[in-house]
Amino acid sequence: MRADPKLRERARQLRRAPTEPELRLWRNLSASRLGGFKFRRQAAIPPYIADFFCPAKGLIIEVDGITHLQDKDARRDKALAQHGFVTIRFTNDEVMSNMDGVLTAILNRLIELPDRWSGASTGPTPDPSPEVEGLR
């Protein structure tokens, strides 16, 4: 799925202006800090933009404020599920007041989900052998 240029630009704008809960969660997800899993922030998954996305597991994490509409969110989650994505949601308050609980829930879900492709890494990439890389 390739995102159209408008969707990609909107994702860039959202990355430049994160909410405080998104920023705090990103500090814990970036650089593979959570169980070695890699995440993208404000990832374009046409026609949507996911707050956080783990490509290896197909997990979408949404951080919702008080203005989110549950019916609309349910339709979006269902549409994304039809493409093999799983969405979990947390409120801004949960992220701000219970980061450990949020991170535990995310890690547990990541561990439960199968890899989306063979050879998907759930941890750090091992160093290549000297023979393979010609580093004898």
N, CA, C and O of each residue as an XYZ file, in Angstrom:
544
protein
N       0.834     -1.181      0.000
C       0.000      0.000      0.000
C       0.883      1.250      0.000
O       1.618      1.486      0.959
N       0.819      2.029     -1.037
C       1.570      3.287     -1.107
C       0.631      4.424     -0.733
O      -0.494      4.517     -1.223
N       1.123      5.279      0.142
C       0.331      6.428      0.576
C       0.432      7.531     -0.466
O       1.490      7.747     -1.056
N      -0.669      8.220     -0.685
C      -0.617      9.338     -1.611
C       0.179     10.474     -0.961
O       0.327     10.513      0.260
N       0.686     11.393     -1.779
C       1.527     12.471     -1.238
C       0.845     13.309     -0.159
O       1.506     13.750      0.781
N      -0.451     13.536     -0.274
C      -1.158     14.328      0.741
C      -1.174     13.606      2.088
O      -0.991     14.228      3.135
N      -1.392     12.295      2.055
C      -1.408     11.515      3.291
C      -0.012     11.500      3.922
O       0.121     11.653      5.136
N       1.019     11.317      3.105
C       2.397     11.333      3.628
C       2.739     12.687      4.221
O       3.392     12.750      5.262
N       2.319     13.767      3.591
C       2.593     15.107      4.124
C       1.858     15.330      5.444
O       2.409     15.930      6.367
N       0.626     14.852      5.538
C      -0.114     14.981      6.800
C       0.589     14.205      7.915
O       0.666     14.673      9.051
N       1.099     13.015      7.582
C       1.844     12.225      8.574
C       3.084     12.991      9.032
O       3.402     12.993     10.221
N       3.786     13.638      8.106
C       4.957     14.462      8.471
C       4.558     15.591      9.410
O       5.255     15.866     10.387
N       3.453     16.238      9.121
C       2.983     17.330      9.984
C       2.689     16.813     11.392
O       3.039     17.460     12.379
N       2.057     15.667     11.484
C       1.734     15.093     12.790
C       3.001     14.697     13.555
O       3.055     14.819     14.778
N       4.022     14.222     12.824
C       5.289     13.889     13.492
C       5.964     15.134     14.055
O       6.623     15.072     15.093
N       5.802     16.251     13.378
C       6.437     17.498     13.835
C       5.705     18.132     15.016
O       6.275     18.976     15.707
N       4.463     17.743     15.258
C       3.675     18.364     16.336
C       2.973     17.300     17.178
O       1.743     17.252     17.210
N       3.742     16.444     17.863
C       3.094     15.394     18.655
C       2.419     15.959     19.895
O       2.804     17.010     20.407
N       1.411     15.245     20.364
C       0.806     15.595     21.649
C       1.765     15.130     22.751
O       2.655     14.320     22.495
N       1.589     15.629     23.947
C       2.458     15.219     25.054
C       2.379     13.715     25.319
O       3.421     13.088     25.511
N       1.184     13.108     25.337
C       1.136     11.646     25.530
C       1.860     10.886     24.412
O       2.555      9.906     24.683
N       1.704     11.329     23.167
C       2.402     10.670     22.058
C       3.913     10.791     22.220
O       4.647      9.827     22.003
N       4.363     11.954     22.593
C       5.794     12.187     22.789
C       6.349     11.290     23.888
O       7.419     10.702     23.728
N       5.636     11.183     24.991
C       6.092     10.335     26.098
C       6.111      8.857     25.711
O       7.041      8.131     26.061
N       5.081      8.416     24.989
C       5.065      7.023     24.562
C       6.181      6.759     23.560
O       6.831      5.716     23.618
N       6.410      7.693     22.641
C       7.454      7.520     21.641
C       8.832      7.368     22.293
O       9.669      6.612     21.800
N       9.067      8.070     23.379
C      10.352      7.932     24.093
C      10.580      6.501     24.550
O      11.723      6.065     24.685
N       9.505      5.774     24.788
C       9.617      4.388     25.240
C       9.585      3.372     24.099
O       9.974      2.220     24.289
N       9.128      3.785     22.924
C       9.035      2.869     21.789
C      10.173      3.050     20.787
O      10.554      2.100     20.104
N      10.713      4.255     20.695
C      11.732      4.533     19.682
C      13.011      3.746     19.966
O      13.237      3.279     21.083
N      13.831      3.611     18.943
C      15.123      2.932     19.045
C      14.981      1.502     19.580
O      15.866      1.007     20.276
N      13.878      0.852     19.255
C      13.622     -0.540     19.649
C      13.739     -0.768     21.153
O      14.184     -1.829     21.593
N      13.335      0.237     21.945
C      13.464      0.143     23.403
C      12.514     -0.866     24.043
O      12.803     -1.391     25.118
N      11.404     -1.137     23.404
C      10.420     -2.051     23.990
C      10.606     -3.442     23.392
O      10.118     -3.725     22.298
N      11.302     -4.290     24.103
C      11.484     -5.674     23.691
C      12.218     -5.873     22.383
O      12.159     -6.960     21.808
N      12.909     -4.853     21.896
C      13.622     -4.961     20.631
C      12.743     -4.760     19.406
O      13.212     -4.905     18.277
N      11.482     -4.429     19.613
C      10.563     -4.232     18.491
C      10.726     -2.835     17.910
O      10.862     -1.856     18.644
N      10.712     -2.757     16.600
C      10.834     -1.469     15.911
C       9.453     -0.891     15.659
O       8.509     -1.599     15.309
N       9.367      0.420     15.847
C       8.117      1.137     15.629
C       8.329      2.314     14.695
O       9.420      2.876     14.605
N       7.266      2.666     14.011
C       7.201      3.912     13.243
C       6.192      4.803     13.923
O       5.224      4.333     14.520
N       6.431      6.099     13.826
C       5.529      7.084     14.441
C       4.765      7.796     13.340
O       5.345      8.169     12.320
N       3.468      7.988     13.539
C       2.591      8.622     12.547
C       2.822      7.981     11.174
O       3.201      8.644     10.209
N       2.583      6.683     11.124
C       2.814      5.895      9.913
C       1.591      5.931      9.010
O       0.470      5.684      9.453
N       1.820      6.239      7.742
C       0.741      6.251      6.757
C       0.415      4.811      6.358
O       1.250      4.097      5.802
N      -0.813      4.407      6.655
C      -1.346      3.113      6.236
C      -2.654      3.454      5.526
O      -3.714      3.498      6.151
N      -2.573      3.696      4.215
C      -3.711      4.256      3.478
C      -5.023      3.528      3.753
O      -5.068      2.298      3.781
N      -6.060      4.278      3.950
C      -6.181      5.740      3.909
C      -6.019      6.406      5.284
O      -6.489      7.524      5.496
N      -5.351      5.712      6.214
C      -5.249      6.197      7.590
C      -3.814      6.556      7.957
O      -2.872      6.269      7.218
N      -3.673      7.186      9.109
C      -2.371      7.432      9.710
C      -2.426      6.848     11.112
O      -3.266      7.232     11.927
N      -1.516      5.909     11.384
C      -1.461      5.260     12.693
C      -0.519      6.048     13.595
O       0.553      6.470     13.163
N      -0.922      6.245     14.848
C      -0.041      6.950     15.778
C       1.298      6.241     15.884
O       2.350      6.869     15.766
N       1.258      4.918     16.110
C       2.471      4.107     16.190
C       2.193      2.791     15.487
O       1.077      2.273     15.533
N       3.228      2.249     14.828
C       3.047      1.044     14.036
C       4.285      0.169     14.138
O       5.404      0.634     13.920
N       4.081     -1.091     14.468
C       5.151     -2.087     14.472
C       4.970     -2.948     13.217
O       4.097     -3.816     13.186
N       5.783     -2.715     12.187
C       5.603     -3.444     10.931
C       5.786     -4.955     11.060
O       5.072     -5.714     10.404
N       6.722     -5.405     11.888
C       6.993     -6.839     12.003
C       5.798     -7.615     12.527
O       5.632     -8.791     12.203
N       4.965     -6.973     13.331
C       3.816     -7.644     13.930
C       2.479     -7.134     13.401
O       1.443     -7.749     13.655
N       2.487     -6.021     12.670
C       1.235     -5.452     12.167
C       0.408     -4.821     13.272
O      -0.816     -4.737     13.167
N       1.075     -4.374     14.338
C       0.367     -3.791     15.474
C       0.320     -2.274     15.351
O       1.344     -1.615     15.170
N      -0.870     -1.746     15.453
C      -1.109     -0.307     15.440
C      -1.491      0.102     16.845
O      -2.344     -0.524     17.475
N      -0.856      1.156     17.337
C      -1.177      1.691     18.658
C      -1.737      3.087     18.463
O      -1.111      3.935     17.827
N      -2.913      3.319     19.011
C      -3.553      4.626     18.935
C      -3.645      5.218     20.333
O      -4.006      4.533     21.290
N      -3.314      6.492     20.436
C      -3.440      7.243     21.686
C      -4.530      8.274     21.453
O      -4.367      9.198     20.656
N      -5.640      8.107     22.156
C      -6.826      8.905     21.881
C      -7.110      9.931     22.971
O      -7.002      9.656     24.166
N      -7.472     11.113     22.516
C      -7.948     12.150     23.421
C      -9.440     11.993     23.654
O     -10.042     11.003     23.237
N     -10.025     12.960     24.315
C     -11.446     12.871     24.654
C     -12.358     13.111     23.454
O     -13.561     12.867     23.547
N     -11.818     13.579     22.336
C     -12.655     13.914     21.187
C     -12.874     12.745     20.227
O     -13.595     12.902     19.241
N     -12.274     11.576     20.483
C     -12.428     10.455     19.553
C     -13.828      9.881     19.612
O     -14.450      9.797     20.671
N     -14.301      9.490     18.445
C     -15.637      8.904     18.311
C     -15.505      7.388     18.232
O     -14.866      6.864     17.320
N     -16.102      6.694     19.175
C     -15.942      5.249     19.258
C     -16.457      4.523     18.022
O     -15.832      3.559     17.581
N     -17.571      4.954     17.454
C     -18.111      4.291     16.259
C     -17.152      4.430     15.081
O     -16.902      3.465     14.358
N     -16.627      5.615     14.896
C     -15.680      5.856     13.799
C     -14.401      5.042     14.008
O     -13.867      4.457     13.066
N     -13.916      5.012     15.256
C     -12.721      4.234     15.571
C     -12.958      2.753     15.304
O     -12.073      2.072     14.784
N     -14.138      2.242     15.651
C     -14.457      0.833     15.437
C     -14.468      0.500     13.942
O     -13.977     -0.555     13.539
N     -15.022      1.393     13.122
C     -15.032      1.165     11.665
C     -13.606      1.162     11.115
O     -13.261      0.335     10.271
N     -12.794      2.079     11.592
C     -11.395      2.166     11.154
C     -10.642      0.888     11.556
O      -9.933      0.297     10.741
N     -10.801      0.474     12.809
C     -10.122     -0.732     13.283
C     -10.530     -1.953     12.475
O      -9.697     -2.802     12.158
N     -11.815     -2.039     12.143
C     -12.315     -3.168     11.359
C     -11.711     -3.151      9.948
O     -11.299     -4.191      9.435
N     -11.660     -1.979      9.328
C     -11.078     -1.857      7.988
C      -9.605     -2.255      8.004
O      -9.143     -2.954      7.102
N      -8.872     -1.817      9.012
C      -7.458     -2.168      9.112
C      -7.279     -3.655      9.398
O      -6.334     -4.269      8.903
N      -8.172     -4.240     10.187
C      -8.102     -5.667     10.491
C      -8.277     -6.511      9.229
O      -7.695     -7.590      9.114
N      -9.074     -6.019      8.289
C      -9.268     -6.745      7.036
C      -7.976     -6.832      6.224
O      -7.863     -7.657      5.318
N      -7.009     -5.985      6.548
C      -5.697     -6.017      5.886
C      -4.645     -6.668      6.784
O      -3.451     -6.611      6.488
N      -5.091     -7.288      7.882
C      -4.184     -8.021      8.746
C      -3.569     -7.225      9.877
O      -2.645     -7.708     10.533
N      -4.055     -6.018     10.122
C      -3.509     -5.184     11.191
C      -4.348     -5.318     12.457
O      -5.564     -5.501     12.396
N      -3.682     -5.223     13.596
C      -4.345     -5.265     14.899
C      -4.150     -3.900     15.542
O      -3.042     -3.362     15.545
N      -5.220     -3.342     16.085
C      -5.151     -2.028     16.723
C      -5.430     -2.158     18.209
O      -6.376     -2.826     18.625
N      -4.587     -1.506     19.001
C      -4.893     -1.357     20.421
C      -4.913      0.132     20.724
O      -4.159      0.912     20.141
N      -5.776      0.505     21.633
C      -5.985      1.919     21.947
C      -5.769      2.192     23.422
O      -6.093      1.387     24.295
N      -5.209      3.363     23.657
C      -5.026      3.861     25.009
C      -5.492      5.306     25.035
O      -5.399      6.023     24.039
N      -5.991      5.717     26.179
C      -6.368      7.128     26.317
C      -5.133      7.941     26.674
O      -4.136      7.408     27.161
N      -5.220      9.229     26.423
C      -4.141     10.128     26.838
C      -3.861      9.967     28.326
O      -2.705      9.937     28.747
N      -4.927      9.862     29.121
C      -4.771      9.738     30.565
C      -4.019      8.464     30.944
O      -3.175      8.485     31.840
N      -4.320      7.359     30.268
C      -3.603      6.113     30.551
C      -2.107      6.264     30.302
O      -1.286      5.820     31.105
N      -1.764      6.890     29.188
C      -0.352      7.079     28.846
C       0.325      7.988     29.866
O       1.453      7.727     30.283
N      -0.355      9.041     30.261
C       0.246     10.010     31.175
C       0.349      9.484     32.607
O       1.290      9.832     33.321
N      -0.593      8.661     33.032
C      -0.614      8.263     34.444
C      -0.197      6.813     34.701
O       0.046      6.436     35.848
N      -0.113      5.996     33.645
C       0.198      4.582     33.844
C       1.074      4.055     32.708
O       0.719      3.078     32.050
N       2.209      4.696     32.480
C       3.079      4.301     31.374
C       3.521      2.843     31.498
O       3.556      2.124     30.499
N       3.858      2.402     32.703
C       4.294      1.012     32.868
C       3.198      0.036     32.442
O       3.485     -0.965     31.785
N       1.961      0.314     32.806
C       0.852     -0.541     32.415
C       0.632     -0.543     30.910
O       0.356     -1.587     30.318
N       0.755      0.626     30.292
C       0.600      0.744     28.837
C       1.692     -0.058     28.132
O       1.407     -0.817     27.206
N       2.933      0.110     28.565
C       4.047     -0.599     27.934
C       3.926     -2.110     28.125
O       4.240     -2.874     27.214
N       3.477     -2.542     29.288
C       3.281     -3.972     29.529
C       2.203     -4.520     28.604
O       2.371     -5.596     28.029
N       1.103     -3.798     28.453
C       0.026     -4.240     27.558
C       0.513     -4.325     26.110
O       0.183     -5.272     25.396
N       1.290     -3.342     25.684
C       1.816     -3.351     24.310
C       2.754     -4.535     24.113
O       2.631     -5.268     23.132
N       3.687     -4.726     25.038
C       4.649     -5.823     24.914
C       3.950     -7.179     24.926
O       4.306     -8.066     24.150
N       2.969     -7.344     25.792
C       2.228     -8.603     25.825
C       1.532     -8.870     24.497
O       1.524    -10.002     24.013
N       0.949     -7.836     23.911
C       0.257     -8.005     22.616
C       1.256     -8.336     21.517
O       0.982     -9.181     20.665
N       2.411     -7.680     21.529
C       3.447     -7.962     20.534
C       3.899     -9.418     20.612
O       4.082    -10.075     19.588
N       4.075     -9.902     21.809
C       4.523    -11.285     22.000
C       3.460    -12.266     21.516
O       3.795    -13.319     20.973
N       2.188    -11.935     21.704
C       1.083    -12.810     21.285
C       0.949    -12.896     19.772
O       0.587    -13.945     19.240
N       1.239    -11.802     19.074
C       1.007    -11.742     17.632
C       2.073    -12.509     16.861
O       3.248    -12.476     17.224
N       1.664    -13.205     15.789
C       2.656    -13.861     14.944
C       3.420    -12.827     14.114
O       2.940    -11.717     13.886
N       4.615    -13.212     13.669
C       5.360    -12.352     12.762
C       4.607    -12.251     11.437
O       3.970    -13.208     10.998
N       4.690    -11.080     10.810
C       3.978    -10.870      9.541
C       4.696    -11.496      8.366
O       4.069    -11.767      7.342
N       5.983    -11.734      8.480
C       6.733    -12.361      7.399
C       7.809    -13.226      8.023
O       8.238    -12.992      9.153
N       8.242    -14.235      7.269
C       9.257    -15.124      7.830
C      10.556    -14.354      7.991
O      10.909    -13.506      7.171
N      11.238    -14.664      9.043
C      12.500    -13.990      9.312
C      12.330    -12.653      9.994
O      13.318    -11.952     10.211
N      11.097    -12.270     10.347
C      10.896    -10.994     11.039
C      11.591    -11.064     12.384
O      11.467    -12.043     13.119
N      12.302    -10.039     12.680
C      13.071    -10.007     13.917
C      12.235     -9.450     15.057
O      11.561     -8.430     14.912
N      12.290    -10.129     16.182
C      11.630     -9.613     17.371
C      12.658     -9.067     18.348
O      12.325     -8.674     19.466
N      13.888     -9.049     17.922
C      14.943     -8.537     18.784
C      16.040     -7.928     17.953
O      15.883     -7.736     16.747
N      17.149     -7.622     18.591
C      18.247     -7.001     17.869
C      18.757     -7.899     16.754
O      18.726     -9.123     16.876
N      19.223     -7.301     15.680
C      19.778     -8.040     14.560
C      21.175     -8.501     14.922
O      21.992     -7.698     15.373
N      21.474     -9.809     14.730
C      22.809    -10.287     15.074
C      23.835     -9.740     14.086
O      23.505     -9.410     12.947
N      25.072     -9.649     14.535
C      26.150     -9.230     13.645
C      26.362    -10.313     12.599
O      26.264    -11.501     12.910
N      26.656     -9.914     11.344
C      26.901    -10.921     10.312
C      28.212    -11.640     10.581
O      29.134    -11.085     11.180
N      28.278    -12.897     10.123
C      29.520    -13.644     10.307
C      30.595    -13.051      9.417
O      30.281    -12.500      8.362
N      31.861    -13.149      9.816
C      32.946    -12.601      8.992
C      32.981    -13.230      7.608
O      33.327    -12.552      6.641
N      32.624    -14.535      7.481
C      32.650    -15.190      6.193
C      31.637    -14.598      5.223
O      31.921    -14.413      4.039
N      30.453    -14.305      5.745
C      29.389    -13.770      4.891
C      29.752    -12.367      4.419
O      29.516    -12.030      3.259
N      30.302    -11.571      5.266
C      30.608    -10.184      4.939
C      32.008    -10.002      4.350
O      32.388     -8.882      4.007
N      32.775    -11.082      4.228
C      34.115    -10.970      3.662
C      35.066    -10.193      4.590
O      35.927     -9.451      4.117
N      34.909    -10.362      5.878
C      35.702     -9.613      6.852
C      36.787    -10.493      7.466
O      37.140    -10.301      8.629
N      37.312    -11.430      6.731
C      38.291    -12.373      7.301
C      39.549    -11.692      7.723
O      40.467    -12.344      8.220
